[in-house]
Amino acid sequence: MDVIRLHPRLHQVRLAFGQCYIWDAPEGITLIDSGIPGSGPDIAAAVRSIGRDPKEVRRLFLTHFHEDHVGAAADVAGWGEVEVLAHRADAPFIRGERKGPPPRLLDWELPIWERVQAGLGGVERPAPVRVDRELDDGDVVDLGGGTQAVAVGAPGHTPGSVALHMPDERVLFTGDTIARGEDGRVILGVFNCDPPLAAETFARLSRLDADVACFGHGEPLAGDAGEALRAAAG
């Protein structure tokens, strides 16, 4: 587990598989995603490493229902007064009421999918977790410290994928709609349930004002992120 500071209040947490983010406000912490099942202790250690206590986590924002994003959500939700937020369309999957749709894999994604599934072979299924607030596109979330974030509906990767945009801070969390490859290229995320819709969402997110872009997979972009996203979206 590594913690990288991206902004005075923003930290990336590199987990054994995937990553999540910490927004550190005086009134409490917001976590964006929660890694695979079993990531809770590493996330708690990351919170402590920045001088805060896990009991100070006030909200957990889930970008979508996949196991590498909601894996430790039930653990985090039990740390204290934690509000769990997710988009309305993915909330039933996160709560375990229904099974979410599978991805529509393109031919070139098949070997990548097989490698990822092999890597997750020993990982248990995420425990269902409550969703305290079901978000719709345009909903405003008060993160404390004078920072407000806007939920941006981002369907395509999953029906209820949702991005989080902080206009005043110029920070954008894209979930898995947008990713960054090992070569640094910004790309459309893989394993989408509706690839054409995901591409449309990518274009929409690229038009948001962002200096820092945080992806579900791949290293964040810090500095003129919006320009790089627009160039990649074409």
PLY file of the C-alpha trace (Angstrom):
ply
format ascii 1.0
element vertex 234
property float x
property float y
property float z
element edge 233
property int vertex1
property int vertex2
end_header
0.00 0.00 0.00
1.31 3.42 -1.02
-0.20 6.86 -0.41
0.59 9.67 -2.89
-0.43 13.26 -2.33
-1.94 14.78 -5.49
-3.40 18.01 -4.08
-3.39 19.65 -0.63
-6.46 17.58 0.32
-6.31 14.70 -2.15
-4.40 11.42 -1.78
-4.21 8.40 -4.05
-4.06 5.05 -2.25
-2.40 2.31 -4.28
-3.75 -1.02 -3.08
-2.63 -4.58 -3.79
-5.18 -4.54 -6.61
-6.54 -1.25 -7.90
-6.73 1.99 -5.99
-8.96 4.39 -4.12
-8.75 8.05 -3.14
-8.94 10.09 0.05
-10.36 13.62 0.18
-9.15 15.13 3.46
-11.40 17.92 4.75
-11.32 19.40 8.26
-14.84 18.16 9.02
-14.06 14.60 7.95
-12.77 12.34 5.22
-14.41 11.25 1.99
-13.26 7.99 0.40
-13.77 7.41 -3.29
-14.10 3.63 -3.84
-12.82 0.86 -1.57
-10.76 -1.67 -3.53
-11.26 -5.43 -3.54
-12.55 -7.40 -0.55
-9.96 -7.42 2.21
-8.69 -3.90 1.45
-10.15 -2.39 4.62
-7.00 -2.65 6.78
-4.84 -1.06 4.06
-7.31 1.78 3.58
-7.43 2.35 7.34
-3.62 2.42 7.41
-3.63 4.94 4.57
-6.01 7.19 6.51
-3.75 6.99 9.57
-0.69 7.75 7.44
-2.07 11.24 6.69
-2.67 11.91 10.36
-6.38 11.06 10.52
-8.38 8.28 12.17
-10.63 5.85 10.24
-13.46 6.95 12.55
-13.20 10.36 10.85
-14.41 8.93 7.53
-17.76 10.62 6.93
-18.69 9.37 3.48
-17.84 6.64 1.00
-18.53 7.44 -2.64
-18.80 4.33 -4.84
-18.30 4.93 -8.56
-19.92 1.59 -9.55
-20.74 -1.90 -8.35
-17.70 -3.92 -9.50
-15.85 -5.91 -6.83
-12.60 -3.97 -7.15
-14.45 -0.78 -6.17
-16.97 -1.93 -3.55
-14.92 -4.75 -2.05
-14.25 -3.18 1.35
-17.33 -0.96 1.40
-19.10 -2.97 4.12
-16.01 -2.72 6.33
-15.66 1.03 5.79
-19.37 1.57 6.41
-18.89 0.08 9.86
-16.12 2.42 10.96
-18.48 5.04 12.35
-20.80 7.71 11.00
-20.20 6.87 7.34
-22.66 7.83 4.61
-22.47 5.50 1.61
-23.29 7.13 -1.73
-23.80 5.49 -5.13
-25.81 6.12 -8.28
-29.44 5.04 -8.17
-29.01 2.57 -11.06
-26.16 0.62 -9.42
-27.50 0.79 -5.84
-29.48 -2.51 -6.08
-26.34 -4.36 -7.18
-24.26 -2.83 -4.38
-26.90 -3.79 -1.81
-26.92 -7.36 -3.17
-30.56 -7.21 -4.22
-29.82 -8.08 -7.84
-26.86 -9.23 -9.89
-25.34 -6.54 -12.09
-25.02 -6.98 -15.86
-21.82 -8.52 -17.26
-19.52 -6.60 -19.59
-19.94 -6.86 -23.35
-16.38 -7.87 -24.14
-14.74 -6.87 -27.41
-12.44 -9.44 -29.01
-9.26 -7.64 -28.00
-10.48 -7.42 -24.39
-10.86 -11.19 -23.95
-7.21 -11.97 -23.02
-7.14 -8.98 -20.66
-10.37 -10.17 -19.03
-8.96 -13.66 -18.58
-5.81 -12.32 -16.91
-7.81 -10.09 -14.57
-10.18 -12.90 -13.62
-7.25 -15.21 -12.93
-5.77 -12.56 -10.66
-9.06 -12.24 -8.81
-9.60 -15.99 -8.60
-8.92 -16.17 -4.87
-10.84 -13.03 -3.97
-14.12 -13.48 -2.12
-17.31 -11.83 -3.31
-17.93 -8.37 -1.86
-20.32 -8.29 1.07
-23.52 -6.38 0.32
-23.51 -2.89 1.75
-26.24 -0.37 2.39
-26.53 2.71 0.18
-27.58 5.67 2.30
-27.92 8.14 -0.56
-28.85 7.23 -4.11
-27.43 9.79 -6.49
-28.77 11.17 -9.74
-26.93 13.18 -12.35
-26.33 16.72 -11.11
-26.76 16.02 -7.39
-24.48 18.11 -5.18
-22.49 16.52 -2.34
-21.05 18.70 0.42
-17.57 17.37 1.26
-16.90 19.92 4.01
-14.26 22.61 4.14
-16.18 24.68 1.60
-15.87 22.01 -1.10
-18.87 20.82 -3.02
-18.84 18.01 -5.54
-21.26 17.27 -8.35
-22.33 13.73 -9.19
-22.09 13.17 -12.93
-24.03 10.24 -14.32
-21.56 8.13 -16.31
-23.46 5.14 -17.75
-21.80 2.65 -20.05
-19.20 0.91 -17.92
-22.12 -0.12 -15.72
-25.69 1.20 -15.81
-25.08 3.34 -12.73
-21.46 4.35 -13.03
-21.03 7.85 -11.66
-18.19 10.36 -11.74
-17.50 13.01 -9.11
-16.53 16.52 -10.17
-15.28 19.28 -7.88
-15.62 22.41 -10.02
-13.92 24.83 -7.64
-11.00 22.47 -6.99
-10.94 21.36 -10.65
-10.72 17.69 -9.65
-12.51 14.87 -11.48
-12.93 11.24 -10.40
-13.85 9.24 -13.49
-14.37 5.76 -12.07
-13.66 3.17 -14.78
-15.15 5.13 -17.68
-11.69 6.54 -18.40
-8.39 4.82 -17.64
-4.71 5.42 -18.15
-2.44 2.78 -19.61
1.01 1.84 -18.41
2.40 3.89 -21.28
0.63 6.97 -19.94
-2.04 7.12 -22.66
-5.54 8.14 -21.62
-8.03 5.58 -22.93
-11.64 4.50 -22.71
-11.91 2.04 -19.83
-12.34 -1.65 -20.62
-15.04 -4.21 -19.74
-18.05 -1.99 -20.44
-21.61 -3.30 -20.35
-22.47 -0.81 -23.15
-19.29 0.19 -25.03
-20.91 2.84 -27.34
-22.59 4.51 -24.36
-19.32 4.40 -22.41
-17.61 6.21 -25.29
-20.30 8.91 -25.23
-19.80 9.27 -21.48
-16.04 9.59 -21.97
-16.66 12.50 -24.33
-19.01 14.15 -21.85
-16.54 13.83 -18.95
-13.75 15.22 -21.11
-15.65 18.50 -21.42
-15.60 19.12 -17.66
-13.09 21.60 -16.26
-10.39 19.54 -14.55
-6.78 20.13 -13.64
-6.53 16.76 -11.83
-8.18 13.58 -13.14
-8.31 10.47 -10.97
-9.03 7.14 -12.65
-10.16 3.81 -11.30
-7.18 2.22 -13.04
-3.96 3.91 -14.09
-2.00 6.81 -12.69
-3.85 10.10 -12.14
-3.21 13.11 -14.31
-2.16 16.22 -12.40
-1.95 19.42 -14.45
-4.14 20.33 -17.44
-5.98 17.01 -17.17
-8.98 18.32 -19.08
-6.89 19.02 -22.15
-5.50 15.47 -22.11
-8.98 13.98 -21.71
-10.37 16.00 -24.62
-7.46 15.00 -26.84
-8.02 11.32 -26.01
-11.78 11.55 -26.50
-11.22 13.01 -29.98
0 1
1 2
2 3
3 4
4 5
5 6
6 7
7 8
8 9
9 10
10 11
11 12
12 13
13 14
14 15
15 16
16 17
17 18
18 19
19 20
20 21
21 22
22 23
23 24
24 25
25 26
26 27
27 28
28 29
29 30
30 31
31 32
32 33
33 34
34 35
35 36
36 37
37 38
38 39
39 40
40 41
41 42
42 43
43 44
44 45
45 46
46 47
47 48
48 49
49 50
50 51
51 52
52 53
53 54
54 55
55 56
56 57
57 58
58 59
59 60
60 61
61 62
62 63
63 64
64 65
65 66
66 67
67 68
68 69
69 70
70 71
71 72
72 73
73 74
74 75
75 76
76 77
77 78
78 79
79 80
80 81
81 82
82 83
83 84
84 85
85 86
86 87
87 88
88 89
89 90
90 91
91 92
92 93
93 94
94 95
95 96
96 97
97 98
98 99
99 100
100 101
101 102
102 103
103 104
104 105
105 106
106 107
107 108
108 109
109 110
110 111
111 112
112 113
113 114
114 115
115 116
116 117
117 118
118 119
119 120
120 121
121 122
122 123
123 124
124 125
125 126
126 127
127 128
128 129
129 130
130 131
131 132
132 133
133 134
134 135
135 136
136 137
137 138
138 139
139 140
140 141
141 142
142 143
143 144
144 145
145 146
146 147
147 148
148 149
149 150
150 151
151 152
152 153
153 154
154 155
155 156
156 157
157 158
158 159
159 160
160 161
161 162
162 163
163 164
164 165
165 166
166 167
167 168
168 169
169 170
170 171
171 172
172 173
173 174
174 175
175 176
176 177
177 178
178 179
179 180
180 181
181 182
182 183
183 184
184 185
185 186
186 187
187 188
188 189
189 190
190 191
191 192
192 193
193 194
194 195
195 196
196 197
197 198
198 199
199 200
200 201
201 202
202 203
203 204
204 205
205 206
206 207
207 208
208 209
209 210
210 211
211 212
212 213
213 214
214 215
215 216
216 217
217 218
218 219
219 220
220 221
221 222
222 223
223 224
224 225
225 226
226 227
227 228
228 229
229 230
230 231
231 232
232 233
